[in-house]
Amino acid sequence: MSEPSRVSVRLLEKEYVVACAHEERADLLDSAEYLNGKMREIRDSGKVVGLDRIAVMAALNIAHELLQTHRQDKLAGDVGTRLRSMRERVETVLAKKGQQMEL
């Protein structure tokens, strides 16, 4: 990795300077844009007041989204594993039936 560089990001009209590797700059800017959008949604709802509280609510919402994605990925992997196992069993039974028919 290269030497960290300083990147300026803006969240709810407040500027933050963050250090990151040059090759991760685009991801950092995309992340900041996503976070800023979530924070704006929360602020604009009028239900949460204060930058700290808005940031915490945005972090909780994003963490929730991440956990849901991980659960969906795990479920998809589990289903794929079970389907593979079932296919192998069916193929084994069909192969045995084919051998019996040849005799």
Z-matrix of the N, CA and C atoms (Angstrom, degrees):
N
C 1 1.446
C 2 1.514 1 109.51
N 3 1.304 2 114.68 1 150.73
C 4 1.452 3 119.70 2 -178.75
C 5 1.524 4 111.04 3 -83.73
N 6 1.298 5 113.75 4 174.05
C 7 1.466 6 121.30 5 178.09
C 8 1.529 7 109.34 6 -63.41
N 9 1.348 8 118.20 7 135.33
C 10 1.470 9 119.59 8 179.84
C 11 1.535 10 111.86 9 -60.40
N 12 1.317 11 114.29 10 142.68
C 13 1.459 12 119.52 11 175.27
C 14 1.517 13 108.43 12 -116.51
N 15 1.308 14 116.50 13 164.29
C 16 1.468 15 121.44 14 -178.70
C 17 1.523 16 108.48 15 -96.43
N 18 1.329 17 114.78 16 129.11
C 19 1.457 18 120.89 17 -179.24
C 20 1.521 19 107.98 18 -123.83
N 21 1.308 20 115.93 19 133.83
C 22 1.456 21 121.31 20 179.37
C 23 1.527 22 108.79 21 -95.85
N 24 1.346 23 115.55 22 128.39
C 25 1.466 24 120.67 23 176.13
C 26 1.522 25 108.32 24 -125.04
N 27 1.321 26 115.29 25 152.57
C 28 1.464 27 120.49 26 -177.93
C 29 1.524 28 108.92 27 -118.76
N 30 1.334 29 115.91 28 123.60
C 31 1.466 30 122.59 29 177.78
C 32 1.518 31 108.46 30 -125.23
N 33 1.309 32 116.48 31 117.75
C 34 1.463 33 122.50 32 -178.01
C 35 1.535 34 111.90 33 47.92
N 36 1.322 35 114.12 34 55.46
C 37 1.465 36 122.47 35 177.01
C 38 1.525 37 114.33 36 61.36
N 39 1.304 38 117.38 37 15.59
C 40 1.457 39 121.08 38 175.74
C 41 1.521 40 107.97 39 -117.88
N 42 1.332 41 115.62 40 134.49
C 43 1.461 42 120.28 41 -176.16
C 44 1.523 43 111.10 42 -95.43
N 45 1.340 44 114.49 43 138.02
C 46 1.460 45 122.32 44 177.21
C 47 1.521 46 108.25 45 -127.78
N 48 1.321 47 116.39 46 141.20
C 49 1.455 48 121.03 47 175.75
C 50 1.523 49 107.16 48 -107.90
N 51 1.335 50 114.75 49 125.98
C 52 1.458 51 121.54 50 -174.61
C 53 1.526 52 108.67 51 -125.13
N 54 1.324 53 115.72 52 138.82
C 55 1.463 54 120.27 53 175.89
C 56 1.524 55 109.05 54 -90.21
N 57 1.319 56 115.66 55 135.25
C 58 1.460 57 119.71 56 175.73
C 59 1.527 58 108.91 57 -157.21
N 60 1.318 59 115.16 58 160.71
C 61 1.461 60 120.51 59 177.28
C 62 1.524 61 109.08 60 -66.28
N 63 1.313 62 116.23 61 145.71
C 64 1.468 63 121.21 62 -177.55
C 65 1.528 64 111.78 63 -54.34
N 66 1.340 65 117.04 64 -41.46
C 67 1.464 66 120.22 65 -177.67
C 68 1.531 67 113.12 66 -71.11
N 69 1.326 68 117.58 67 -11.54
C 70 1.468 69 121.08 68 178.56
C 71 1.526 70 112.38 69 -103.29
N 72 1.311 71 116.88 70 4.40
C 73 1.472 72 121.67 71 -176.01
C 74 1.532 73 111.73 72 -59.15
N 75 1.321 74 117.20 73 -47.66
C 76 1.466 75 120.75 74 -178.33
C 77 1.530 76 110.88 75 -61.60
N 78 1.332 77 116.80 76 -41.88
C 79 1.470 78 120.11 77 178.27
C 80 1.524 79 111.11 78 -64.24
N 81 1.324 80 116.92 79 -39.44
C 82 1.463 81 120.65 80 178.57
C 83 1.525 82 110.08 81 -62.93
N 84 1.324 83 116.99 82 -45.66
C 85 1.466 84 120.44 83 -179.95
C 86 1.529 85 111.05 84 -64.11
N 87 1.331 86 117.44 85 -40.17
C 88 1.470 87 120.48 86 176.52
C 89 1.527 88 110.87 87 -63.69
N 90 1.321 89 116.57 88 -41.88
C 91 1.471 90 121.22 89 178.98
C 92 1.521 91 110.77 90 -63.30
N 93 1.315 92 116.20 91 -43.19
C 94 1.467 93 120.25 92 179.83
C 95 1.526 94 110.74 93 -64.69
N 96 1.320 95 116.67 94 -39.16
C 97 1.462 96 120.36 95 178.33
C 98 1.531 97 110.52 96 -64.66
N 99 1.324 98 116.45 97 -41.97
C 100 1.463 99 120.91 98 178.43
C 101 1.528 100 110.50 99 -63.59
N 102 1.340 101 116.22 100 -47.12
C 103 1.461 102 121.08 101 178.84
C 104 1.519 103 110.58 102 -61.17
N 105 1.310 104 117.60 103 -43.98
C 106 1.459 105 120.88 104 179.46
C 107 1.526 106 110.86 105 -59.60
N 108 1.327 107 116.63 106 -40.49
C 109 1.464 108 120.10 107 177.46
C 110 1.518 109 112.21 108 -62.83
N 111 1.322 110 116.26 109 -43.58
C 112 1.473 111 120.12 110 178.06
C 113 1.526 112 110.89 111 -63.59
N 114 1.329 113 116.36 112 -41.94
C 115 1.464 114 120.25 113 -179.63
C 116 1.533 115 110.73 114 -65.83
N 117 1.325 116 117.13 115 -37.90
C 118 1.471 117 120.27 116 177.33
C 119 1.528 118 110.90 117 -64.16
N 120 1.338 119 116.33 118 -43.05
C 121 1.469 120 119.77 119 178.19
C 122 1.520 121 110.76 120 -57.04
N 123 1.322 122 116.22 121 -45.77
C 124 1.462 123 120.75 122 -178.51
C 125 1.523 124 110.60 123 -66.13
N 126 1.339 125 115.85 124 -46.15
C 127 1.470 126 119.85 125 179.40
C 128 1.523 127 110.78 126 -60.88
N 129 1.334 128 116.66 127 -44.46
C 130 1.460 129 120.90 128 -176.49
C 131 1.524 130 112.99 129 -70.26
N 132 1.340 131 117.06 130 -19.71
C 133 1.466 132 119.18 131 177.35
C 134 1.527 133 110.58 132 -69.41
N 135 1.345 134 116.45 133 -22.56
C 136 1.460 135 121.25 134 178.91
C 137 1.511 136 114.25 135 77.31
N 138 1.319 137 118.05 136 2.40
C 139 1.458 138 120.74 137 -177.18
C 140 1.518 139 112.75 138 -87.80
N 141 1.337 140 117.08 139 -20.03
C 142 1.458 141 121.15 140 -177.23
C 143 1.527 142 108.01 141 -125.72
N 144 1.326 143 115.54 142 131.72
C 145 1.455 144 120.67 143 -179.32
C 146 1.523 145 108.96 144 -119.50
N 147 1.303 146 115.89 145 140.50
C 148 1.459 147 121.21 146 177.17
C 149 1.516 148 111.21 147 102.14
N 150 1.326 149 114.99 148 131.64
C 151 1.457 150 121.11 149 -176.82
C 152 1.520 151 112.54 150 -58.06
N 153 1.330 152 117.74 151 -42.38
C 154 1.465 153 120.55 152 -179.99
C 155 1.519 154 111.43 153 -61.16
N 156 1.311 155 116.49 154 -45.65
C 157 1.466 156 120.16 155 -179.02
C 158 1.521 157 111.79 156 -67.22
N 159 1.317 158 115.71 157 -39.07
C 160 1.463 159 119.91 158 177.42
C 161 1.524 160 109.82 159 -62.37
N 162 1.334 161 116.65 160 -43.42
C 163 1.467 162 120.82 161 179.89
C 164 1.524 163 111.04 162 -63.18
N 165 1.324 164 117.25 163 -41.79
C 166 1.467 165 120.78 164 179.51
C 167 1.521 166 110.33 165 -65.42
N 168 1.317 167 117.61 166 -43.83
C 169 1.469 168 120.20 167 179.39
C 170 1.525 169 110.69 168 -63.87
N 171 1.327 170 117.19 169 -40.52
C 172 1.463 171 120.30 170 177.84
C 173 1.527 172 110.09 171 -63.59
N 174 1.337 173 116.93 172 -42.74
C 175 1.466 174 120.79 173 178.69
C 176 1.528 175 110.68 174 -61.80
N 177 1.313 176 117.76 175 -42.86
C 178 1.464 177 121.15 176 178.50
C 179 1.530 178 111.14 177 -63.58
N 180 1.326 179 116.98 178 -42.68
C 181 1.466 180 120.27 179 179.15
C 182 1.528 181 111.30 180 -63.62
N 183 1.318 182 116.76 181 -42.34
C 184 1.465 183 120.72 182 -179.63
C 185 1.530 184 110.15 183 -68.40
N 186 1.332 185 117.51 184 -40.12
C 187 1.465 186 120.71 185 177.36
C 188 1.528 187 110.12 186 -62.32
N 189 1.321 188 116.79 187 -39.78
C 190 1.456 189 121.21 188 177.87
C 191 1.532 190 110.20 189 -62.13
N 192 1.320 191 117.37 190 -46.26
C 193 1.464 192 121.22 191 177.84
C 194 1.533 193 110.80 192 -58.35
N 195 1.321 194 116.00 193 -42.74
C 196 1.465 195 121.21 194 -179.72
C 197 1.529 196 111.15 195 -62.61
N 198 1.333 197 116.57 196 -45.54
C 199 1.463 198 120.46 197 179.27
C 200 1.523 199 111.33 198 -63.28
N 201 1.322 200 117.25 199 -40.25
C 202 1.468 201 120.03 200 177.61
C 203 1.519 202 110.83 201 -61.83
N 204 1.320 203 116.68 202 -42.06
C 205 1.460 204 121.16 203 179.13
C 206 1.519 205 110.57 204 -63.11
N 207 1.344 206 117.00 205 -43.58
C 208 1.465 207 120.62 206 178.39
C 209 1.522 208 110.99 207 -62.34
N 210 1.319 209 117.37 208 -41.71
C 211 1.465 210 120.63 209 179.35
C 212 1.525 211 110.82 210 -64.54
N 213 1.337 212 116.81 211 -41.84
C 214 1.460 213 120.34 212 179.18
C 215 1.527 214 110.75 213 -64.67
N 216 1.334 215 116.67 214 -41.21
C 217 1.463 216 120.52 215 178.20
C 218 1.527 217 110.87 216 -62.94
N 219 1.343 218 116.40 217 -42.50
C 220 1.460 219 120.94 218 179.77
C 221 1.525 220 109.96 219 -65.00
N 222 1.321 221 116.68 220 -44.03
C 223 1.462 222 120.83 221 178.84
C 224 1.525 223 110.43 222 -61.47
N 225 1.316 224 116.90 223 -43.39
C 226 1.469 225 120.38 224 179.02
C 227 1.527 226 109.83 225 -62.51
N 228 1.323 227 117.57 226 -39.80
C 229 1.463 228 121.17 227 178.00
C 230 1.508 229 111.54 228 -65.45
N 231 1.349 230 116.82 229 -42.05
C 232 1.463 231 120.94 230 178.47
C 233 1.523 232 110.98 231 -63.44
N 234 1.320 233 117.58 232 -42.81
C 235 1.458 234 121.49 233 179.45
C 236 1.526 235 109.58 234 -64.39
N 237 1.330 236 116.74 235 -41.92
C 238 1.464 237 120.45 236 178.55
C 239 1.519 238 111.61 237 -61.19
N 240 1.330 239 116.38 238 -42.08
C 241 1.470 240 120.96 239 179.04
C 242 1.518 241 110.62 240 -63.52
N 243 1.322 242 116.86 241 -44.14
C 244 1.467 243 120.11 242 179.76
C 245 1.525 244 111.69 243 -65.21
N 246 1.334 245 116.74 244 -40.33
C 247 1.457 246 119.61 245 178.55
C 248 1.525 247 111.32 246 -64.20
N 249 1.326 248 117.36 247 -40.81
C 250 1.463 249 121.52 248 177.58
C 251 1.520 250 110.38 249 -60.78
N 252 1.326 251 115.54 250 -44.35
C 253 1.459 252 120.58 251 -179.66
C 254 1.532 253 110.62 252 -63.04
N 255 1.317 254 117.06 253 -43.67
C 256 1.462 255 120.60 254 179.39
C 257 1.526 256 111.04 255 -64.87
N 258 1.341 257 116.56 256 -41.43
C 259 1.469 258 120.07 257 178.53
C 260 1.527 259 110.92 258 -61.68
N 261 1.337 260 116.13 259 -42.57
C 262 1.469 261 120.22 260 179.50
C 263 1.525 262 110.76 261 -62.41
N 264 1.341 263 117.09 262 -40.82
C 265 1.461 264 120.23 263 178.24
C 266 1.523 265 111.31 264 -63.88
N 267 1.331 266 116.14 265 -43.91
C 268 1.467 267 120.19 266 179.70
C 269 1.521 268 109.58 267 -62.90
N 270 1.331 269 116.84 268 -44.48
C 271 1.463 270 119.98 269 179.75
C 272 1.530 271 111.32 270 -62.84
N 273 1.321 272 116.95 271 -38.12
C 274 1.466 273 121.22 272 178.49
C 275 1.525 274 110.32 273 -63.74
N 276 1.324 275 116.31 274 -46.77
C 277 1.473 276 120.69 275 179.77
C 278 1.524 277 109.75 276 -63.14
N 279 1.323 278 117.40 277 -44.34
C 280 1.472 279 120.19 278 179.95
C 281 1.530 280 111.11 279 -63.71
N 282 1.325 281 116.39 280 -39.05
C 283 1.475 282 119.97 281 177.98
C 284 1.518 283 110.26 282 -63.28
N 285 1.333 284 117.41 283 -42.78
C 286 1.472 285 120.83 284 178.87
C 287 1.530 286 110.67 285 -64.62
N 288 1.320 287 116.86 286 -41.59
C 289 1.466 288 120.92 287 178.42
C 290 1.513 289 110.30 288 -63.09
N 291 1.338 290 116.33 289 -40.09
C 292 1.465 291 120.66 290 178.41
C 293 1.502 292 111.53 291 -63.69
N 294 1.339 293 118.47 292 -39.22
C 295 1.459 294 122.02 293 178.26
C 296 1.519 295 110.48 294 -66.57
N 297 1.336 296 117.42 295 -39.94
C 298 1.448 297 121.03 296 179.99
C 299 1.529 298 110.87 297 -65.79
N 300 1.332 299 116.46 298 -36.23
C 301 1.460 300 119.54 299 -178.85
C 302 1.520 301 110.94 300 -70.04
N 303 1.327 302 118.09 301 -30.58
C 304 1.458 303 121.57 302 -178.47
C 305 1.523 304 110.10 303 -71.82
N 306 1.321 305 118.85 304 -28.30
C 307 1.463 306 121.92 305 -179.35
C 308 1.471 307 108.87 306 -71.93
